[in-house]
């Protein structure tokens, strides 16, 4: 009887063990979990767009800022002087164009009058030639005197001289007419230089592009800032992520929008909801390298019965992260819930 009871107990224990194993396996399949995870957020490396000495530093390390806040100011005096110079040049060119426009109008009027004088001179020449052509055949017949023919010939020659003078005057008048196009091109260039100078003056105040937290600040007022070189980093605190490395066998059922739960090591009992935003599509294997001889990849030998699954990063967007616990690089545990 005791042996039978002992056999039943062993069978019940084995059954419970099997059932527990199946439940654990089912949970692992439906809710994969990893503690190889950390927090991440988008960052902006704050670099000035102009170079100069920092005359005002309005933030401290780890300080929260709002979008549009002035973080630091570069000495604006050189940029203001360049702007004043560009504005003065623009005004001078505008004045020149105004004065030249009046002169050009007067020159154009004179050129038009000279062109009209050419027409009048040609008409007088045509009349003089026509008169001479009528009188010359009448001279042998005695209908006109030689004096009349000489007068007609003199009138024709004078008309030719007058036409030649009118054409010379018209040519000179056309050459005197100047164009304001070169000045207009200079004015366009000056206005562009003025706009760039105004932009540089505005960029001497570096503002926060987004709301966030300042980190990595290790400069003080008086530092010379170089254009394009970051002085510190701004963490965009509006969106936080958990980057979790899951085995390739676990990501097959994951997709964008799959719900997930994140637990921080600093607050392990507080569940932070989130969802899968993206799944990594490539990693660099640790045990593979490129053979320079034939271009074929070289993979280190492994035991046939030991195959380690590759892990791929899964990016979890946190839905309602507690801001006081959010730190880039903080350790986390991520559970992805299939079917929820």
Long-range contacts (C-beta under 8 A, 24 or more apart in sequence): 29-338, 30-337, 30-338, 30-339, 31-335, 31-336, 31-337, 31-338, 32-246, 32-247, 32-250, 32-335, 32-336, 33-333, 33-334, 33-335, 33-336, 34-244, 34-245, 34-246, 34-250, 34-333, 34-334, 35-331, 35-332, 35-333, 36-244, 36-245, 36-311, 37-242, 37-243, 37-244, 37-245, 37-262, 37-316, 37-331, 37-332, 37-333, 37-334, 38-242, 38-243, 38-329, 38-330, 38-331, 38-332, 39-240, 39-241, 39-242, 39-243, 39-264, 39-326, 39-327, 39-328, 39-329, 39-330, 39-332, 40-240, 40-241, 40-242, 40-243, 40-315, 40-328, 40-329, 41-235, 41-236, 41-237, 41-239, 41-240, 41-241, 41-326, 41-328, 42-235, 42-236, 42-239, 43-233, 43-234, 43-235, 43-236, 43-328, 44-209, 44-210, 44-212, 44-233, 44-234, 44-236, 45-230, 45-232, 45-233, 45-234, 46-71, 46-206, 46-230, 46-231, 46-232, 46-233, 46-234, 47-227, 47-228, 47-229, 47-230, 47-231, 48-74, 48-203, 48-204, 48-206, 48-225, 48-226, 48-227, 48-228, 48-229, 48-231, 49-200, 49-203, 49-227, 49-228, 50-74, 50-79, 50-200, 50-203, 50-204, 50-227, 51-224, 51-225, 51-226, 51-227, 52-78, 52-79, 52-204, 52-224, 52-225, 53-222, 53-223, 53-224, 53-225, 54-219, 54-221, 54-222, 54-223, 54-224, 54-225, 55-221, 56-221, 57-219, 57-220, 57-221, 59-214, 59-217, 60-214, 60-217, 61-214, 61-215, 61-216, 61-217, 61-218, 61-232, 62-213, 62-214, 62-215, 63-213, 63-214, 64-211, 64-212, 64-213, 64-214, 64-237, 65-208, 65-211, 65-212, 65-213, 65-214, 65-234, 66-208, 66-211, 67-208, 67-209, 67-210, 67-211, 68-207, 68-208, 69-207, 69-208, 70-205, 70-206, 70-207, 71-206, 71-207, 71-208, 71-214, 72-206, 72-221, 72-225, 72-231, 73-204, 73-205, 73-206, 74-204, 74-205, 74-206, 74-225, 75-204, 76-201, 76-204, 76-205, 79-197, 79-200, 79-201, 79-204, 80-201, 82-197, 82-200, 82-201, 83-194, 83-197, 83-198, 83-200, 83-201, 85-197, 86-190, 86-193, 86-194, 86-196, 86-197, 87-194, 89-190, 89-193, 89-194, 90-187, 90-190, 90-191, 90-194, 93-183, 93-186, 93-187, 93-190, 94-187, 96-183, 97-180, 97-183, 97-184, 97-187, 100-178, 100-180, 100-183, 101-180, 103-178, 104-177, 104-178, 104-179, 104-180, 107-173, 107-176, 107-177, 107-178, 108-177, 110-173, 110-176, 111-170, 111-173, 111-174, 111-176, 111-177, 113-173, 114-166, 114-169, 114-170, 114-172, 114-173, 114-174, 115-170, 115-173, 117-166, 117-169, 117-170, 118-163, 118-166, 118-167, 118-170, 120-166, 121-159, 121-162, 121-163, 121-165, 121-166, 121-167, 122-163, 124-159, 124-162, 124-163, 125-156, 125-159, 125-160, 125-162, 125-163, 127-159, 128-152, 128-155, 128-156, 128-158, 128-159, 129-156, 129-159, 131-155, 131-156, 132-156, 208-234, 209-234, 210-234, 210-236, 210-238, 211-236, 211-237, 211-238, 212-236, 212-237, 212-238, 213-237, 215-328, 235-328, 237-323, 237-326, 239-317, 240-317, 240-318, 240-321, 240-326, 241-277, 241-315, 241-316, 241-317, 241-318, 242-274, 242-315, 242-316, 242-318, 242-332, 242-334, 243-313, 243-314, 243-315, 243-316, 244-313, 244-314, 244-316, 244-332, 244-334, 244-336, 245-311, 245-312, 245-313, 245-314, 246-311, 246-312, 246-314, 246-336, 247-309, 247-310, 247-311, 248-309, 248-310, 248-311, 248-312, 249-309, 250-336, 251-279, 251-312, 251-314, 253-338, 254-279, 254-314, 254-336, 254-338, 255-279, 258-336, 258-337, 258-338, 259-336, 259-337, 259-340, 260-316, 260-334, 260-335, 260-336, 260-337, 261-334, 261-335, 261-337, 262-316, 262-318, 262-332, 262-333, 262-334, 262-335, 263-332, 263-333, 263-334, 263-335, 264-325, 264-330, 264-331, 264-332, 264-333, 265-330, 265-331, 265-332, 265-333, 266-325, 266-330, 267-322, 267-325, 268-333, 270-322, 270-325, 272-318, 272-319, 272-320, 272-321, 272-322, 273-318, 273-319, 273-320, 274-316, 274-317, 274-318, 274-319, 275-316, 275-317, 275-319, 276-314, 276-315, 276-316, 276-317, 276-336, 277-315, 277-316, 277-317, 278-314, 278-315, 279-312, 279-313, 279-314, 279-315, 280-312, 280-313, 280-314, 280-315, 281-312, 283-310, 283-311, 283-312, 283-313, 285-310
